[in-house]
Amino acid sequence: MHAAGLSAPAGTPRLRKWPSKRRVPVSQPVMADPHQLFDDTSSAQSRGYGAQRAPGGMGYSNPSSPQEAFLADPVSNMAMVCGSTLAAQGKELVDKNIDRFIPVTKLKYYFAVDTVYVGKKLGLLVFPYLHQDWEVQYQQDTPVAPRFDINAPDLYIPAMAFITYVLVAGLALGTQDRFSPDLLGLQASSALAWLTLEVLAILLSLYLVTVNTDLTTIDLVAFLGYKYVGMIGGVLMGLLCGKIGYYLVLGWCCVSIFVFMIRTLRLKILAEAAAEGVPVRGARNQLRMYLTMAVAAAQPLLMYWLTFHLVR
């Protein structure tokens, strides 16, 4: 009965069943970035597009040797070769002739300092009264580097002191509402002009007095540049404590630089006279003593002249 109940009614056409086919899922295309303006074609080379093009982008093959590179662009490569040759020749020419104009080798000696030397030298400039040995040490007729001898002149402290003096002068002018780039430049140029005038005057005096000394022009610049240390101290104390502090510190530094210059220059100027056998009471030796005293006495005067208008 169940079978009769489930059977289709008479006269109804039977449907033929076909074998089902398995559908292969098709990958959906990757949606492009809606904010991207152009399609990314960088992967086209992996599919063979542009595989024959060179990385340079002009359709030429990448040269595999210098000869091929030269033939690919001879004008630019020849210009590059010529430029390299001229640069090498110019560098060689400068290296050979630079010592004629700038004694680089000598300047390296004056900057051969370290932290210990700078600290001791500054202490000697501020308090030179207890120092006993002022002789410069030599090794095989050559003075040792400043970092090994506190008595050797250097250019590091004068150079840094000069720059610091200009900055402190700008600070002093700024606290008085008188700062201007022109006034600061005038301050720096006047200090440099006085230093140059000092060096020229001493060289002329040494020539007139006929002093045979190993004191060089760079040595003079170094010794005369030490006065900027005391000038910095005086101006800073004037900014902190007023004119009383300025005069106290500057006066101390003036006396110290005077003693320092006397004890240093007498070994450079008077020692040569003693080596030449010139009598101590001789007229030429007295001129050398006066010259030493004049150079030492000029330092306090210039220290005051270059700083008194910065403190009010």
Backbone bond lengths (Angstrom), bond angles and torsions (degrees), N, CA, C in turn:
res aa  C-N    CA-C-N  psi(-1)  N-CA   C-N-CA  omega(-1)  CA-C   N-CA-C  phi
1 M - - - 1.447 - - 1.510 111.47 -
2 H 1.245 113.37 -39.13 1.481 115.63 179.22 1.488 110.38 -64.71
3 A 1.321 114.71 -37.01 1.455 116.24 179.80 1.488 111.04 -69.27
4 A 1.347 116.20 -36.62 1.454 118.51 178.60 1.488 111.18 -69.69
5 G 1.326 115.58 -33.93 1.469 118.99 179.05 1.506 112.48 -68.23
6 L 1.363 117.94 -31.54 1.458 120.48 -175.95 1.499 112.68 -91.18
7 S 1.305 116.77 -10.27 1.462 118.34 -178.50 1.503 110.47 -73.42
8 A 1.305 114.34 149.12 1.460 119.48 -177.53 1.493 110.13 -69.71
9 P 1.295 119.77 150.30 1.452 122.02 179.16 1.519 110.86 -65.11
10 A 1.258 113.09 153.78 1.458 118.78 -178.84 1.505 110.88 -63.33
11 G 1.278 115.38 144.49 1.468 121.75 -179.24 1.509 115.77 85.28
12 T 1.327 119.63 -3.73 1.476 122.52 179.45 1.509 109.87 -86.73
13 P 1.348 121.29 126.96 1.473 122.34 -179.01 1.508 110.53 -71.45
14 R 1.323 113.29 140.86 1.459 119.49 179.60 1.542 110.51 -85.98
15 L 1.324 116.34 138.91 1.467 122.76 177.15 1.504 109.92 -87.97
16 R 1.377 116.10 132.87 1.474 121.35 -179.31 1.537 109.07 -87.87
17 K 1.276 115.49 131.56 1.483 121.23 -179.68 1.516 109.94 -88.49
18 W 1.343 116.98 122.86 1.466 123.03 174.57 1.524 109.98 -92.69
19 P 1.305 115.54 149.16 1.488 117.27 179.73 1.541 110.86 -66.31
20 S 1.308 116.07 133.71 1.483 121.22 -177.59 1.531 111.11 -72.25
21 K 1.374 116.25 140.75 1.474 122.89 178.04 1.530 110.09 -102.89
22 R 1.319 113.09 137.63 1.459 119.28 -179.68 1.525 110.39 -79.56
23 R 1.294 117.09 124.81 1.474 122.53 179.96 1.527 110.72 -86.96
24 V 1.322 111.86 129.97 1.474 118.29 177.25 1.524 109.20 -87.87
25 P 1.301 117.20 124.00 1.485 117.99 -178.79 1.511 111.14 -65.36
26 V 1.294 115.05 133.31 1.462 122.90 179.15 1.526 108.54 -95.85
27 S 1.330 114.70 127.46 1.480 118.95 -179.38 1.510 110.04 -67.87
28 Q 1.292 114.36 135.10 1.453 120.41 -179.73 1.527 109.80 -75.81
29 P 1.299 118.09 140.47 1.473 120.12 177.94 1.530 111.14 -64.44
30 V 1.341 113.25 140.77 1.474 118.94 -179.17 1.511 109.03 -69.36
31 M 1.314 113.65 129.30 1.461 118.68 -179.79 1.523 109.12 -75.26
32 A 1.281 113.80 131.85 1.466 118.87 179.29 1.517 110.64 -74.10
33 D 1.320 113.90 158.82 1.460 119.73 177.59 1.527 108.99 -65.68
34 P 1.332 117.70 123.54 1.469 118.63 -178.54 1.516 113.27 -62.06
35 H 1.374 117.68 -20.28 1.458 120.24 -179.91 1.520 112.11 -93.80
36 Q 1.321 119.28 -2.07 1.454 122.55 -179.68 1.520 109.95 -80.15
37 L 1.342 114.99 128.38 1.460 119.52 -176.24 1.513 111.84 -83.16
38 F 1.327 118.99 -32.44 1.444 122.41 -176.65 1.512 109.34 -130.03
39 D 1.332 114.79 153.66 1.451 120.16 177.32 1.514 110.95 -73.01
40 D 1.325 114.99 146.66 1.449 120.97 178.39 1.522 108.83 -84.36
41 T 1.323 115.47 112.20 1.466 121.01 -179.09 1.515 111.49 -109.36
42 S 1.343 116.64 18.81 1.460 118.66 -177.97 1.511 112.17 -69.51
43 S 1.312 116.95 -23.63 1.462 119.95 -179.95 1.509 112.54 -87.43
44 A 1.325 117.59 4.99 1.459 119.41 -177.99 1.517 111.21 -70.29
45 Q 1.322 117.06 -27.04 1.454 118.54 -178.88 1.518 111.01 -67.95
46 S 1.368 117.71 -30.81 1.455 119.65 177.49 1.512 111.93 -68.99
47 R 1.338 116.88 -18.53 1.462 119.51 178.40 1.514 111.46 -99.20
48 G 1.359 115.54 10.31 1.451 119.02 175.39 1.498 113.60 101.50
49 Y 1.331 117.78 -6.28 1.457 120.15 -178.69 1.519 109.04 -80.71
50 G 1.291 114.77 123.88 1.463 119.70 177.63 1.504 113.24 72.63
51 A 1.328 117.31 18.96 1.451 118.58 -178.35 1.510 112.29 -68.23
52 Q 1.337 116.72 -23.31 1.453 120.51 -177.93 1.515 112.39 -91.29
53 R 1.356 117.61 0.20 1.461 120.30 -177.78 1.519 110.10 -91.59
54 A 1.278 115.25 148.13 1.458 120.52 -179.32 1.515 109.73 -80.14
55 P 1.342 117.00 156.92 1.472 119.39 178.68 1.505 112.94 -61.42
56 G 1.329 118.54 -20.68 1.461 119.46 -179.66 1.500 113.08 -68.34
57 G 1.334 119.05 -23.36 1.446 120.99 173.92 1.497 114.03 94.12
58 M 1.317 121.36 1.08 1.453 122.10 -178.69 1.520 112.40 -105.48
59 G 1.309 117.42 4.46 1.442 120.60 175.78 1.501 113.69 88.71
60 Y 1.361 117.87 3.75 1.441 120.43 179.60 1.510 109.49 -97.99
61 S 1.279 115.25 150.39 1.457 119.57 179.52 1.526 109.62 -75.18
62 N 1.316 114.92 152.48 1.452 120.30 -178.77 1.521 109.39 -73.00
63 P 1.331 119.05 122.56 1.462 119.74 -178.37 1.518 110.42 -65.08
64 S 1.292 115.50 137.53 1.460 121.30 -176.40 1.515 112.67 -99.25
65 S 1.326 120.10 -0.69 1.461 122.48 -178.51 1.520 108.53 -148.32
66 P 1.354 117.80 159.25 1.467 119.92 178.03 1.514 112.96 -61.45
67 Q 1.338 117.85 -32.37 1.454 119.06 178.67 1.522 111.23 -64.27
68 E 1.334 116.23 -43.13 1.461 118.78 178.30 1.525 111.10 -66.19
69 A 1.348 116.85 -37.09 1.466 119.82 177.79 1.525 110.96 -63.29
70 F 1.341 116.36 -40.25 1.465 119.32 179.10 1.521 111.45 -66.21
71 L 1.362 116.14 -40.95 1.451 118.93 -179.78 1.513 112.15 -70.35
72 A 1.336 117.33 -25.47 1.459 120.18 -179.23 1.521 111.10 -67.26
73 D 1.357 117.55 -40.95 1.466 121.13 179.63 1.523 107.98 -144.00
74 P 1.331 118.72 79.23 1.469 120.45 -171.91 1.516 113.74 -68.34
75 V 1.339 118.84 -33.02 1.464 120.45 -175.04 1.521 111.34 -66.83
76 S 1.326 116.62 -51.64 1.461 120.09 -177.65 1.516 111.35 -66.70
77 N 1.336 117.90 -37.26 1.460 119.95 179.44 1.521 111.54 -68.61
78 M 1.325 117.83 -37.48 1.457 120.37 177.31 1.525 110.69 -66.38
79 A 1.330 116.27 -39.57 1.471 119.17 177.25 1.526 110.95 -64.07
80 M 1.331 116.50 -38.65 1.465 119.57 179.74 1.527 110.79 -66.24
81 V 1.341 117.38 -40.75 1.460 120.83 178.62 1.523 111.06 -64.25
82 C 1.328 116.44 -43.99 1.471 120.29 178.73 1.523 111.52 -63.51
83 G 1.331 116.29 -41.41 1.461 119.36 178.58 1.514 112.61 -63.64
84 S 1.323 117.18 -41.54 1.465 120.47 178.59 1.527 110.95 -64.31
85 T 1.330 116.47 -39.59 1.469 119.90 179.19 1.520 111.46 -64.99
86 L 1.334 116.75 -44.28 1.460 120.30 179.16 1.522 111.57 -64.80
87 A 1.333 117.27 -39.02 1.465 120.04 178.90 1.517 111.13 -64.79
88 A 1.332 117.29 -41.03 1.461 120.13 178.76 1.522 111.43 -65.14
89 Q 1.348 116.56 -41.54 1.456 119.65 178.02 1.525 112.03 -66.03
90 G 1.342 117.23 -39.67 1.459 120.04 177.62 1.513 112.81 -64.53
91 K 1.329 117.37 -40.65 1.459 120.75 178.29 1.527 110.86 -63.85
92 E 1.314 116.57 -41.56 1.462 120.08 178.53 1.524 111.12 -64.31
93 L 1.325 117.32 -39.73 1.466 121.02 179.43 1.520 111.22 -65.95
94 V 1.326 116.21 -41.15 1.467 119.78 179.79 1.518 110.77 -66.62
95 D 1.341 116.78 -41.79 1.456 119.85 -179.79 1.525 111.82 -62.98
96 K 1.332 117.28 -32.61 1.464 120.09 -179.39 1.521 112.45 -76.42
97 N 1.334 117.76 -35.22 1.467 121.13 -171.56 1.512 114.64 -107.10
98 I 1.331 118.38 0.20 1.467 118.75 -175.82 1.519 111.57 -69.36
99 D 1.350 117.18 -30.44 1.458 119.37 179.90 1.524 112.59 -69.01
100 R 1.334 117.59 -18.01 1.460 119.22 176.87 1.520 112.25 -69.22
101 F 1.320 116.53 -29.62 1.462 121.12 -176.60 1.533 111.84 -106.25
102 I 1.315 117.42 -41.29 1.468 122.00 -179.57 1.523 108.03 -126.45
103 P 1.328 118.36 113.31 1.468 119.80 -179.51 1.535 111.16 -74.11
104 V 1.323 114.58 79.82 1.465 119.07 -175.50 1.519 111.20 -62.57
105 T 1.320 116.72 -40.18 1.464 119.90 -178.79 1.525 111.29 -62.77
106 K 1.323 116.58 -40.79 1.458 119.57 178.55 1.523 111.58 -69.94
107 L 1.326 116.64 -36.73 1.464 119.16 179.89 1.522 111.40 -64.93
108 K 1.313 117.32 -33.39 1.465 119.70 177.81 1.519 110.81 -61.10
109 Y 1.317 116.94 -35.89 1.461 120.13 178.45 1.528 111.02 -62.81
110 Y 1.319 117.45 -42.25 1.468 120.83 -175.63 1.528 112.82 -74.57
111 F 1.308 117.51 -13.12 1.466 120.41 177.42 1.528 112.23 -107.52
112 A 1.321 117.14 10.66 1.469 120.99 178.74 1.520 109.11 -84.34
113 V 1.329 116.31 74.94 1.460 122.77 -177.49 1.523 109.26 -124.20
114 D 1.316 115.32 168.22 1.451 121.53 173.54 1.527 108.51 -139.35
115 T 1.319 115.39 -179.18 1.468 120.31 -175.14 1.519 111.66 -65.01
116 V 1.323 117.02 -38.94 1.469 120.23 -179.51 1.523 110.78 -64.00
117 Y 1.311 116.14 -43.61 1.473 119.56 179.36 1.527 110.83 -62.62
118 V 1.332 116.98 -44.79 1.468 119.86 -178.23 1.523 110.81 -61.02
119 G 1.330 116.52 -43.03 1.458 119.27 179.37 1.524 112.41 -63.77
120 K 1.330 116.46 -44.05 1.468 119.60 179.57 1.527 111.59 -67.72
121 K 1.322 116.78 -37.87 1.458 119.53 -178.98 1.527 111.20 -67.38
122 L 1.319 116.62 -41.26 1.466 118.90 177.19 1.525 110.94 -62.95
123 G 1.316 116.28 -39.36 1.461 118.87 176.32 1.516 112.11 -64.54
124 L 1.341 117.06 -36.93 1.460 120.32 178.10 1.520 111.54 -67.94
125 L 1.335 117.17 -35.62 1.464 119.98 179.20 1.521 111.78 -69.17
126 V 1.314 117.12 -34.07 1.469 120.78 -178.22 1.528 111.53 -83.85
127 F 1.336 117.10 -33.42 1.470 120.91 -177.19 1.527 108.84 -138.58
128 P 1.342 117.45 81.20 1.466 120.05 -177.81 1.523 114.69 -92.64
129 Y 1.318 117.82 9.63 1.457 120.59 -168.07 1.530 113.15 -77.96
130 L 1.317 117.47 -27.60 1.463 120.66 -177.57 1.521 113.20 -97.29
131 H 1.296 117.13 -3.00 1.466 119.96 -179.60 1.526 109.19 -76.41
132 Q 1.337 116.21 132.16 1.454 120.59 -174.13 1.526 113.23 -105.38
133 D 1.303 117.50 -50.22 1.462 121.48 -175.13 1.524 109.68 -90.71
134 W 1.331 117.27 111.24 1.459 122.93 -179.04 1.526 112.53 -107.43
135 E 1.309 117.17 5.33 1.453 120.89 -179.06 1.536 110.52 -73.57
136 V 1.327 115.21 139.14 1.465 121.05 175.28 1.520 108.56 -82.64
137 Q 1.311 116.27 131.58 1.463 121.15 -178.09 1.526 110.24 -79.51
138 Y 1.345 114.32 143.31 1.463 121.14 -179.83 1.526 108.92 -124.12
139 Q 1.311 114.03 151.40 1.459 121.46 174.75 1.530 108.37 -135.30
140 Q 1.330 115.35 107.41 1.460 121.68 -177.08 1.538 110.88 57.78
141 D 1.321 115.11 52.60 1.467 123.62 177.91 1.527 113.36 62.42
142 T 1.309 117.59 18.59 1.467 122.56 178.13 1.518 108.47 -127.37
143 P 1.331 118.56 128.17 1.473 119.27 179.06 1.523 111.15 -64.75
144 V 1.305 115.23 140.30 1.461 120.14 -179.24 1.525 109.37 -71.12
145 A 1.306 116.58 162.31 1.462 121.70 -178.72 1.527 110.28 -63.47
146 P 1.317 117.24 150.59 1.471 119.21 -178.31 1.528 113.81 -57.27
147 R 1.320 118.30 -31.71 1.465 118.34 -177.83 1.530 112.26 -67.57
148 F 1.344 117.09 -14.23 1.457 120.88 177.65 1.519 112.39 -103.07
149 D 1.330 117.93 -6.76 1.461 121.22 -177.00 1.520 108.88 -144.74
150 I 1.310 116.82 116.45 1.462 120.84 -177.66 1.523 111.62 -69.75
151 N 1.335 118.26 -21.14 1.458 120.89 -179.61 1.521 113.30 -83.17
152 A 1.314 118.07 -11.21 1.465 120.77 -178.34 1.526 109.67 -74.35
153 P 1.326 117.26 139.79 1.476 119.29 177.57 1.522 111.08 -73.85
154 D 1.317 115.22 150.73 1.463 121.14 178.02 1.521 108.69 -138.86
155 L 1.306 115.39 163.82 1.464 121.53 177.11 1.516 112.77 -107.89
156 Y 1.308 117.71 -7.26 1.469 119.40 -178.47 1.523 111.10 -67.63
157 I 1.335 116.24 -49.79 1.468 119.39 -178.87 1.520 111.43 -65.38
158 P 1.339 120.94 -45.84 1.474 118.77 176.86 1.523 113.59 -60.53
159 A 1.328 117.42 -40.58 1.469 119.40 -179.30 1.522 111.28 -65.62
160 M 1.329 116.74 -47.58 1.458 119.59 179.21 1.529 111.55 -66.70
161 A 1.323 116.90 -35.38 1.461 119.81 178.86 1.526 110.96 -67.78
162 F 1.319 117.57 -38.54 1.464 120.11 178.30 1.532 110.78 -63.72
163 I 1.334 117.10 -45.41 1.466 120.31 179.33 1.525 110.31 -63.71
164 T 1.325 116.40 -42.17 1.470 119.82 179.42 1.524 111.12 -65.67
165 Y 1.314 116.64 -37.37 1.471 120.04 177.64 1.528 111.15 -61.48
166 V 1.317 117.54 -41.95 1.466 120.53 178.41 1.526 110.28 -64.18
167 L 1.328 117.22 -41.39 1.467 120.09 178.98 1.530 111.57 -66.30
168 V 1.326 116.75 -41.76 1.461 120.08 178.66 1.524 110.50 -66.29
169 A 1.322 117.09 -36.58 1.466 119.87 175.97 1.526 110.87 -63.02
170 G 1.337 116.98 -40.92 1.462 119.52 175.46 1.519 112.09 -62.83
171 L 1.333 117.10 -38.48 1.467 120.57 176.98 1.522 111.03 -64.38
172 A 1.326 116.58 -42.67 1.468 119.77 179.42 1.525 111.15 -64.38
173 L 1.313 116.66 -41.69 1.469 119.52 178.14 1.525 111.02 -66.67
174 G 1.315 116.97 -35.12 1.461 119.67 178.90 1.513 112.75 -67.71
175 T 1.317 117.90 -37.87 1.466 120.16 178.23 1.529 111.79 -67.88
176 Q 1.304 117.28 -20.49 1.464 121.42 178.66 1.535 112.41 -101.05
177 D 1.327 116.44 10.25 1.476 122.32 -179.74 1.526 111.70 57.01
178 R 1.328 115.58 35.44 1.459 120.47 178.60 1.523 112.15 -119.56
179 F 1.321 116.26 11.26 1.464 118.57 -174.53 1.521 111.28 -75.33
180 S 1.317 114.08 138.84 1.458 122.48 172.46 1.518 107.13 -157.93
181 P 1.329 117.91 147.69 1.475 119.33 179.00 1.526 112.72 -58.22
182 D 1.331 116.72 -36.45 1.458 119.02 179.86 1.524 111.75 -66.21
183 L 1.325 116.34 -40.87 1.467 119.71 179.91 1.524 111.05 -68.72
184 L 1.336 117.30 -37.27 1.459 119.93 177.57 1.527 110.49 -67.58
185 G 1.325 116.75 -40.34 1.461 119.29 176.47 1.522 112.15 -64.41
186 L 1.326 116.64 -36.94 1.463 120.23 176.40 1.522 111.20 -64.48
187 Q 1.327 116.01 -38.43 1.463 120.01 178.43 1.529 110.90 -63.41
188 A 1.327 116.99 -45.28 1.461 120.77 -179.31 1.528 111.61 -67.83
189 S 1.315 116.20 -43.60 1.469 119.28 -178.32 1.525 111.72 -67.63
190 S 1.328 117.29 -35.16 1.469 119.24 178.94 1.532 110.98 -67.78
191 A 1.336 116.38 -40.46 1.465 119.27 177.50 1.526 110.92 -64.05
192 L 1.322 116.84 -41.19 1.465 120.53 178.41 1.524 111.39 -67.78
193 A 1.317 116.88 -36.70 1.464 120.38 178.84 1.531 111.00 -66.62
194 W 1.324 117.41 -41.14 1.457 119.72 177.77 1.525 111.48 -64.45
195 L 1.340 116.58 -37.87 1.461 120.02 177.82 1.528 111.01 -64.30
196 T 1.316 116.67 -42.90 1.464 120.35 178.03 1.520 111.45 -63.95
197 L 1.331 116.21 -41.75 1.464 120.14 178.61 1.524 111.34 -63.79
198 E 1.314 117.23 -38.40 1.465 120.55 176.77 1.524 111.55 -60.99
199 V 1.321 115.95 -47.75 1.464 120.08 -177.53 1.521 110.40 -61.76
200 L 1.327 116.71 -45.04 1.462 119.88 -179.43 1.529 111.52 -64.79
201 A 1.319 117.28 -40.01 1.462 120.35 179.89 1.531 111.14 -65.78
202 I 1.317 117.43 -40.00 1.469 119.77 179.86 1.524 110.85 -68.91
203 L 1.335 116.94 -41.32 1.464 119.38 178.22 1.524 111.24 -62.28
204 L 1.329 116.60 -40.61 1.459 120.22 177.48 1.525 110.91 -65.27
205 S 1.313 117.48 -40.70 1.469 120.98 179.54 1.525 111.40 -65.69
206 L 1.338 116.14 -41.13 1.464 119.03 177.78 1.528 111.30 -63.49
207 Y 1.315 115.82 -35.04 1.464 119.39 178.41 1.525 111.25 -69.70
208 L 1.323 116.65 -40.85 1.468 120.07 -178.75 1.524 111.71 -70.20
209 V 1.318 115.62 -35.15 1.463 119.33 -179.44 1.529 110.87 -82.72
210 T 1.329 116.50 -7.30 1.474 123.48 -178.83 1.523 111.61 56.44
211 V 1.321 113.96 55.45 1.457 120.31 178.27 1.517 108.60 -90.85
212 N 1.314 116.07 123.03 1.462 121.91 176.29 1.518 107.99 -95.07
213 T 1.324 116.94 95.87 1.452 121.69 -173.79 1.517 109.94 -133.64
214 D 1.329 114.78 157.72 1.463 120.43 175.97 1.525 112.05 -89.59
215 L 1.324 116.35 12.21 1.464 121.35 179.02 1.531 109.12 -73.38
216 T 1.320 117.29 113.37 1.464 122.04 -177.32 1.522 110.50 -93.17
217 T 1.311 114.64 172.06 1.465 120.16 178.21 1.520 111.23 -63.70
218 I 1.322 116.66 -39.28 1.469 119.65 179.03 1.519 110.69 -66.44
219 D 1.340 116.76 -36.02 1.469 119.44 175.17 1.527 111.24 -60.86
220 L 1.318 116.64 -41.95 1.460 119.95 178.54 1.522 111.48 -63.14
221 V 1.325 116.78 -43.45 1.468 119.69 178.14 1.520 110.53 -60.22
222 A 1.332 116.36 -40.00 1.464 119.88 -179.99 1.526 111.51 -65.81
223 F 1.327 116.88 -49.22 1.458 119.84 -178.38 1.530 112.03 -65.19
224 L 1.317 117.09 -41.39 1.461 119.84 -179.99 1.521 112.11 -72.41
225 G 1.313 117.91 -22.70 1.462 120.47 179.49 1.514 114.41 -79.88
226 Y 1.332 117.09 -11.15 1.468 119.23 179.67 1.514 112.39 -69.37
227 K 1.312 118.16 -18.74 1.470 119.36 -178.11 1.527 112.32 -68.01
228 Y 1.333 118.02 -20.36 1.466 119.66 179.87 1.527 112.19 -65.38
229 V 1.332 116.61 -22.79 1.471 119.08 177.79 1.522 110.12 -64.23
230 G 1.328 117.30 -48.17 1.458 120.25 177.55 1.514 112.98 -66.10
231 M 1.317 117.22 -33.75 1.465 120.29 178.20 1.530 110.79 -64.54
232 I 1.315 116.94 -39.58 1.466 120.31 178.37 1.521 110.32 -63.40
233 G 1.341 115.94 -45.29 1.464 119.08 179.33 1.519 112.68 -61.66
234 G 1.331 117.01 -40.86 1.460 119.63 179.87 1.518 112.76 -65.59
235 V 1.331 117.67 -43.80 1.470 120.29 -178.69 1.525 110.62 -67.69
236 L 1.332 117.62 -41.82 1.468 119.45 179.20 1.527 111.42 -63.65
237 M 1.313 117.38 -42.08 1.457 119.48 177.73 1.522 110.85 -67.67
238 G 1.323 118.01 -32.16 1.458 120.03 175.27 1.515 112.36 -66.19
239 L 1.336 116.96 -35.97 1.464 119.65 176.96 1.521 111.95 -68.98
240 L 1.335 116.69 -31.81 1.460 119.96 -177.41 1.529 112.79 -87.16
241 C 1.322 117.13 -40.07 1.463 120.64 -171.80 1.521 114.18 -120.26
242 G 1.309 117.50 3.81 1.450 119.25 178.83 1.515 111.93 85.84
243 K 1.308 115.13 -166.04 1.459 120.70 -174.96 1.519 113.12 -66.84
244 I 1.351 116.68 -31.06 1.472 117.98 179.88 1.530 110.28 -63.11
245 G 1.331 116.88 -46.98 1.458 120.14 177.65 1.523 111.90 -63.97
246 Y 1.333 115.58 -36.01 1.469 119.57 179.08 1.525 110.82 -62.28
247 Y 1.317 117.55 -48.50 1.460 120.28 -177.33 1.525 112.00 -68.46
248 L 1.328 116.88 -35.34 1.463 119.12 179.57 1.527 111.48 -66.19
249 V 1.319 116.27 -50.65 1.469 119.69 -177.65 1.519 111.09 -69.12
250 L 1.322 116.83 -43.29 1.463 119.12 -179.93 1.520 111.18 -65.21
251 G 1.333 117.44 -38.42 1.465 119.65 177.97 1.519 111.60 -62.75
252 W 1.342 116.72 -42.36 1.469 120.16 177.41 1.525 111.04 -62.18
253 C 1.313 116.09 -45.85 1.463 120.45 -179.11 1.526 111.86 -66.52
254 C 1.328 117.55 -32.87 1.460 120.43 177.90 1.525 111.05 -66.28
255 V 1.322 116.43 -43.98 1.463 119.36 177.86 1.525 110.81 -65.03
256 S 1.334 116.10 -38.39 1.467 119.97 -178.76 1.522 111.13 -66.62
257 I 1.329 117.34 -43.68 1.461 119.18 -179.34 1.528 110.61 -69.24
258 F 1.323 117.37 -30.29 1.467 120.12 176.77 1.525 110.28 -64.39
259 V 1.326 116.07 -47.55 1.473 120.19 179.21 1.527 110.28 -64.24
260 F 1.323 116.65 -41.40 1.463 120.61 -179.71 1.530 111.13 -61.49
261 M 1.312 117.51 -45.25 1.461 120.80 -178.43 1.525 111.58 -67.67
262 I 1.330 117.65 -38.30 1.464 120.60 179.51 1.529 110.00 -62.75
263 R 1.317 115.90 -48.80 1.468 119.08 -175.62 1.523 112.41 -72.84
264 T 1.313 117.35 -22.86 1.462 119.92 179.63 1.516 111.63 -85.56
265 L 1.344 117.03 -47.71 1.462 120.38 -175.03 1.523 112.44 -73.76
266 R 1.310 117.49 -27.09 1.471 117.82 -179.11 1.527 110.75 -65.80
267 L 1.324 116.78 -28.66 1.455 119.19 176.50 1.529 111.61 -76.01
268 K 1.327 116.21 -25.31 1.461 119.86 179.71 1.524 112.47 -85.58
269 I 1.333 116.28 -31.41 1.472 120.08 -174.35 1.523 111.82 -104.55
270 L 1.348 116.45 -50.40 1.459 119.10 -176.21 1.518 112.52 -77.52
271 A 1.325 117.74 -27.75 1.464 119.35 179.90 1.515 111.27 -65.27
272 E 1.319 116.69 -34.85 1.461 120.22 177.34 1.532 110.85 -66.03
273 A 1.323 115.48 -34.64 1.466 118.79 177.60 1.525 110.92 -66.67
274 A 1.329 116.42 -40.92 1.464 119.45 177.88 1.525 111.21 -65.66
275 A 1.321 116.55 -36.20 1.464 120.00 178.39 1.526 111.35 -68.53
276 E 1.337 117.34 -30.07 1.460 121.26 178.84 1.527 112.64 -81.49
277 G 1.333 117.09 -5.83 1.453 120.41 179.76 1.511 113.90 81.36
278 V 1.322 118.09 21.66 1.461 121.14 178.77 1.527 108.64 -76.07
279 P 1.304 119.65 131.64 1.467 120.57 179.42 1.524 111.18 -61.13
280 V 1.328 114.79 148.14 1.464 119.89 -178.00 1.524 110.46 -63.83
281 R 1.328 117.15 -34.05 1.458 121.10 -178.02 1.530 111.78 -92.33
282 G 1.295 117.32 7.30 1.445 119.13 -177.67 1.519 111.99 -69.63
283 A 1.346 114.76 158.35 1.462 119.78 -177.40 1.526 111.41 -65.42
284 R 1.335 117.56 -41.69 1.463 119.54 -179.60 1.516 111.39 -65.31
285 N 1.341 116.04 -38.46 1.456 118.98 179.41 1.520 111.09 -67.32
286 Q 1.315 117.34 -35.20 1.458 119.94 177.17 1.523 110.97 -65.92
287 L 1.334 117.46 -37.35 1.453 119.54 175.82 1.530 111.50 -62.53
288 R 1.308 116.21 -37.09 1.462 119.34 177.26 1.524 111.23 -67.02
289 M 1.321 115.64 -37.89 1.464 118.44 177.16 1.526 110.48 -65.49
290 Y 1.319 117.26 -42.53 1.456 120.06 178.17 1.529 111.41 -63.23
291 L 1.311 116.05 -38.46 1.458 119.38 177.99 1.525 111.02 -63.45
292 T 1.319 116.38 -43.21 1.472 119.81 178.19 1.520 111.01 -62.11
293 M 1.321 116.88 -43.72 1.457 120.67 179.31 1.527 110.94 -64.84
294 A 1.325 117.46 -38.86 1.463 120.25 -178.81 1.520 111.33 -66.45
295 V 1.327 116.93 -42.44 1.474 119.62 178.57 1.521 110.35 -63.41
296 A 1.334 116.93 -42.47 1.468 119.98 179.86 1.521 111.69 -67.62
297 A 1.332 117.64 -37.53 1.464 120.16 -178.65 1.515 112.18 -73.67
298 A 1.320 117.62 -24.55 1.465 120.00 179.77 1.532 112.48 -71.25
299 Q 1.314 117.25 -22.49 1.467 119.22 -177.23 1.535 112.34 -66.90
300 P 1.343 120.26 -49.16 1.471 118.93 176.95 1.519 113.62 -60.98
301 L 1.341 116.89 -37.17 1.461 119.21 179.77 1.526 111.35 -63.15
302 L 1.330 117.35 -43.37 1.463 120.62 179.07 1.526 111.72 -70.32
303 M 1.312 116.57 -33.79 1.465 119.32 177.25 1.525 110.75 -61.79
304 Y 1.310 116.73 -41.53 1.469 119.42 178.18 1.530 111.06 -72.64
305 W 1.317 117.60 -40.54 1.463 121.26 -176.52 1.530 111.78 -63.86
306 L 1.314 117.44 -34.82 1.460 121.52 -176.08 1.532 113.31 -89.15
307 T 1.333 117.68 -2.16 1.473 118.71 -176.58 1.522 114.86 -129.50
308 F 1.328 119.55 -16.98 1.467 119.25 -170.49 1.540 111.09 -65.03
309 H 1.325 118.19 -31.80 1.472 120.55 -177.81 1.539 112.44 -79.84
310 L 1.338 117.05 -4.80 1.464 119.98 179.79 1.513 113.01 -89.73
311 V 1.328 117.47 -10.43 1.462 121.98 -177.72 1.523 107.84 -120.25
312 R 1.329 115.17 128.24 1.468 121.14 178.82 1.520 111.24 -134.40
